Amino acid sequence: MPINNFTQAVPDAIWAFLTYLGNGWGVFAIAFPLLLLAPRLLTAGIFAGAISAIASSVLKPFFDLPRPAGVLSEGSFHRVGELLLSNAFPSGHTLTAFAIAGALYFASAKSKRDLLLWLFILASLVGISRIAIGAHWLTDVLAGAGVGLWCGMLGAKLSQFVQDDRLLPNTIWPRIIAIGGVVTIYALLTQTMDLELNQPIQYASVALIAVTLVLFIKAQMPNAS
C-alpha cells in the first residue's frame, strides 16, 4: 500500500483527527454552530448525512469486500485502531465527508461557493486518512467520494423545500436539531469515535455543542432582559 507507507511521515494524531471529521457524530458536532449561524446549511448537511448513512449501510454489505487487514499480513502495512477485516467498499467516512462537503457547497449561494471549495480538500484528506490508518484501499475512498458527492447534492436539494420561517430558533425543526445535539454530547462522552487518539477532540466537541446550545436557548427568549 504505497499511500499507506507514504502517509506515515505525518503523525497518527493528525490522521486520527481527519478521520474524526468523517464520523457522523464528529462532523455533526463540528458543524453544530451552524444551527445559529446558517440553519439551512446545517439542514442540508443533516439530510445529506442521513442519505449517506443509508447508502453506506446498503452498499457495504452488498459488496462485502475485504479491508487491508483482511488480506495483508500483520506488519506489512501501518494500522491504527481496531482490527477491521470486512465491509471495505465504499469508505463510509469518506462518503460522509463528501456528503457533508457537497451539501454545504451546493446549499450555499452560487456567489459564495468559491469560498467553500476548501471543504472538498478537507473531505479528500479525510479519505486519505482512512488509507493512512490502514482501514481502506484507495478504491474504497474513491467510491466513497463519488457516492458521497451525490448524497450531498441530494441533501442540498431537499433542504430547499424547508421554508425560511421553519428555520427560526423558536420553531420545531431547529429544536429537534438541538435535541440531536444533546444526544451527540452523550455519545461523545460515552463512546470512542473510531480512535482513542480522538478523545481530546471529542471533549472539545462537547464544549462546542454546549456553548451553541446555551446561545440557542437564549435565542428562544428574544425579549428577555
N, C-alpha and C positions, 0 to 999 in steps of 0.2 A: 504494500500500500504506500506508494510514493508520497501522496499528500499527507498521510498519517505520519510518516517519518519526517517530512519537511516541517510540519507544524510543531514538532517537539521543541523547536527553538523558542517558542512562545510559552510562558508559564501556564501550567494547567489551570490556575485560578482565573485567568482571562478567558480561556475556552469554556470554563465552567459557567462564568457569568453570561457569556454569549449564549450558551445552551439554555440558560435560565430564561432568556428572552424568547425562547421557542416553547416554553412550558406554558400551558393555558393559564394556570394560576399566576405565574410570574408576570406574563405580559399584561394580564388584566390589572394586576396590582400597579405596574409601572404606568399604565395608561389611565389609571383611575382618576387622576386630577382633571381629565377631560370631562368628567361629569359636570364640573362647573365651568370649565374653560371653553369646551366645544362638545356639548352633549350629542350633537348629530354625528360627529366623527366617532365618538365612543360607541354610539348605537350601531354605526356601520361596522365597527370592529367587533362588537358582540355578535352581530348577525353572521359576519364572516367567520368568527371563531367557532360558532355553533355549527355552521355548514362544514368547516374544515374538520371538526371533530367527527362528524358523521362520515365524511369522505374517508378519513383515516381509519375509522373502525370498520368500514366496509372493505377498503382496498387491502389493508394489511393481511387479514385472514384469507382473503381471496387469492392473493399471490403467494403468501406464506413462504417467502424467500429467506434463506439463512443470513444472519449477520456475520461480520468478520470473525467473531469468536466461535461461530458455529462451523467455520470452515478452516480457519488458520490455527496453527498450533500456538499455545500459550508462550509468550515471549517473542514471537515473531513480529508483533506489532505493538504499538503503545495503546494501552487501555486504561481508562479512568472510570471508577464507579462499578456498579453491579454487573455481573456477567449476564449479557443478553445474547440469546442464540438464534431467535427466530423473529418472524414478522418484521423484516427489514424494509420492505418496499411498500409504499414510499416512506421517506423520513417524516414522521409526524411533527417533529419540532420545526423542520424546515417548512412543511406545509402550513403550520400555524403562523410562523413568522411572515411568510409571504402573503398569507391571507390577511393578516392584520395590516401589513405594509400596503397591500393593494387596496384594502378598504379605506384606510386613511387618505391614501393618494387620490383615489377616484371619487371619494365623497367630498373632497375639497374643491373649491372653485378653481377653474382652469387657470386663472391668473396666478394662483398660489402654488400650483403643482410643482413647478421647477424647484421650489424651496424644499420640497419633500422627497426629492429623488434619493436623498441620503438614506431614506427608510429601506430602499431596496439593497443598498450597500450593506446596511446593518443586517437585513434578512439573509443576505448571501453569507455574511460572516457567521450567522447562526448555523447555516448549513455546513460551512466548513468546520465549525466546532464539533459537529456530530461525527465528522470523519476524524478530527483531531483526537477525540476521546475514545475512538475505536468502536463506535456504536453503529456506524453505517458505511456503506460504499458510496462512491461518487454517483452512481446511477440512482441510488435511493434519494440522494439530495436533489439531483436534477429533476426527478419525477415529483418530489415534494414541492419544489419551487413552481413547477408548471401547474400542478393541480391547485396549489395554494393561491396562485395569482388569479385563477378563475373564481375561486371561492371569495377572494377579496372583491373582485368586480361585482359578483352577485350580491355580496353583503352591502356594498355601496349602493347598488341599485335598489335593494329592498329598503334601505334607510330613507330613500326619497319619499316613500309612502307614509312616513311618520310626519304628521303636521307639526309646524313650529310650536304651536301652543301646547302640544303634548310633551314638549321637551323642557318646559319650565320647571324649576326646582320643586314647586308645590303640586305637581301632577303625579299620576300613578307610576308612569314608566321610570322616571328618574328615581323614585323611591324604591322601586323594585331593584334597580341597579345598586342603590345604596345598601339594600339588604344583601345583595350579592357581595358587596364589599365586606360586610360583617362576616359572611361565610368564608370569604377569602382569608380574612385575618385568622380565623380558626384553623383553616387548612395550613396556612403558612407557619403557624405556631405548633402544630401537632404532626406535621409531615415533613419529610426531607424531599425537596423538589429536585429529583434526579441525582444530585451530588451533594455530599456533606460540605464540600467547599463553598456551597452557596448559602450556608447557614447565616452568615452576616448580612447578605443582601436580602434574605428573607425577612430578617428583623427590620432592616431599613424599609422594606416594602410595607411592613405592618405599620410603621410610623407614618409613611406617606399616605396610606389609606386612612389612618386615624385622623390625621390633620385635615384631610379632604372631607371626611365625614363631619367633623366639627364645623367646618365652614358651610357644609351643605345644610346642616341643622339650623345654623344661624340664618341661612337664606330662606328658611321656612317662615321666619318671623321678621319680615321687612320693616314692620312698624315698631319693633322692639327698640327701646332706648339704649 
